[in-house]
Each structure stands twice: as structure tokens, then as C-alpha cells.
Amino acid sequence: MFTTPNLHFFTCGSAEAPTRLNSLDAALLTAGLGHANLLKISSVLPPACRFSAPAVLPSGALVPAAYAAITSEMPGEVISAAVAVAYPADAAQPGVIMEYSARGHKEDIEAIVRRMAEEAMRLRGLDIREIRSLAVQHRVEKIGSAFAAVVLWNA
């Protein structure tokens, strides 16, 4: 049985840890998702899927999310992750979720992901009502990660 999520929220986090995997795990914890099993999804926001405050997710839950993550071992390097949602003018149509991560400042990475969301809607022939986005930046000390996500959920 397939279900269609009716809620979504944005979250992000960044962290340092002794290994690449621990660094990403720590970033997930700071984003509030460290106890969930994330299922990476492609970039479609279901029609009428409402924006909400972040949900408290049950430990071990299978959670669909569109996310961007980046990890670096270069001290001093600035890394960023961002997500954007383009909401259609017609609520009966789907929206799009775009995710992007790269070396650089969050303002630049966020601007890129917003343009990606605009282009995805243009490709679908859909008018945009609104674009929301979230980005996080991290300056690497030893091993650092940045993570941003749009999480889909059912109420």
C-alpha cells in the first residue's frame, strides 16, 4: 500500500566528528533526524502537502526526505547544504523539492538551489506561488558535515 505524505518540514544541521560517517551522523542529530531511517526521495512535493513545524519522529521510523549533504576533511574549508521547495500556483498540482550541496557560503548555495527549483517548475509548465528554502554552512575544523532536508510526513 502506498501512502502520500500530507505534511512537510525543513531542517538542517552541521557538525564535526572524528570520522566522515560520524560527522554526517552528528549533523543528522543536530537536524533532529539522527534517530530516524531516512529514505532518500526524488524531488516531487505531493499536491496539497502542507508546510508544518518540524515533527518529533519516532525512533527508527522510515522517513522520506529529499536532502543534500556534504562532508569535508579540509580544515578551514566552508561547506554548505541547501534545500528549496517551489509551491505551485494551483494547489492541485505537485510542487518540486530541490537539494544542493557544495563548497562555498550558504547564501550562494541557497541561491543556486532556488534557481534549480524555479527551473524544475518551468520544465513542468507550472506557475510558482512561492519558493521556500533553507541552507546551512559549516567551516571545517578537521572533519565536518553540512546537511539540509525537506522531510515528508503524514499527520
N, C-alpha and C positions, 0 to 999 in steps of 0.2 A: 504494500500500500504506500503510495506516495503522498506526502503532505506538502502543502505550500505554506511557507512561513508568512505570518501576518504582521510581524514586528521586526525592526532592525535597529541597531545602535552602533555607534562609532566608539572605538577605543584605541589607545596606543600606549607604548611603553618603551623604555630603553634601559640598558643595564650593562654592567661589567661582570665578568666571571673568569675563572682560570682556564676554561676551555671554550671553544666555539659553541658547542652544544649547550653547555651550562650558561653561556652568555645569552643565547636565544631563549632558553628556559626562564632565565631571570627576567628578561624583557617581557615574556608572556605573563609572568607573575605580576610585574608592575602594571600590566594592562588589564589585570583581573581575569586572565584566561588560563593561568598556569595549572589549574586542576581540571580542565576540560580537554576532550579529544577533538581537535579541530579537523574538520573535513573541508579541504580547500575546494571552493566552488568557482565556477566561471562567473561572468560579470552581469548577470541579469537580476534586477530587483523586481520581485513579483508585483503585478498590479495591486494597488491599494495596500501595499505593505507599509505600515505606519512607522515613522521615526519614534523612538522611545528613549528613555533614560536607560543606561546600562542595566542589564538584568543580573541578578545573582544566579549563577548557573550551578546546577547540581554537580558535585564532583563525579568525574568520569563520563559526563554527558557527551553524546556525539553532537557536535555543534558545527553547523555550516557557517563558513566565513570566507569572505574574499579578503585576502591580506597580502601585504608586502613586508618583506623582512630583508635586512642586510646585516652582515657581520664583518668586522674588520679586525685585523691584528696589527694595524699600522698606528703606533702611538701618535697622537695629535691630529689624526685624520677626522674630518667631520663627515658623518654619515646620516642619512635621513630616510624615513619611510613615510608614505602618504597614501591616503585613500580618498576617493571622491564618489559621490552619488549624484547623478543627473536625474531629476524627477520630471516626468513628462507633464505637459500641459493637460493632457487628457488622462485622468486617473485610472481609466480602464486599460491603459497601455502599460507595458513594463517600463521600468527605468533601467539605468545601467550603473554598474559599480566598476570603477577603475582603481587599480592599485599600482604603485610605482615606488621603487627604492633605488638609491644611488649614492655615490659620494657627492657631498655638497650640502648647502644650507637648506633648511626646511622650507623657506619661502620659495626658493627656486624649484624644489621638488614638488611642492604643493601646486605651484602654477602649472607645471608640466602635467600633473595628474588631472587637474581641472580641464586643461585643453584636451586631454585624452577623452574625458567624459563628454565634452562638447562634440568631439569628432564622432564618438560612438553613436550619439543620438542623431547626428547628421546622417551617418551611414544608414540608420534605420528609418530616416524620414520623419522623425518625431520632433515636435517642438518642445523646448525646455521651459518648465515652470520655474525651476530653481536648481542650483547646484550647491551642495554642502560638501565640505572637505575637512580633513584633519591630518595634521602632519606632526612628526616628532623628529628631533635632531639629537645627535649624540656625538660628543668629542671623545675619541677613543683614548683610553689610558694604556691598557695592554691588549685586552680582547673585549670588544664592545659590540652590542647589537642594538638595532632600532627596529621597531615593529609597529605597524598600523593595520587596523582591520575594520571591516563592516561585518557585524555578526547578525545573522538571521535567526529568528526565534519565533515560537508560537506562544500566544498568551493562553 
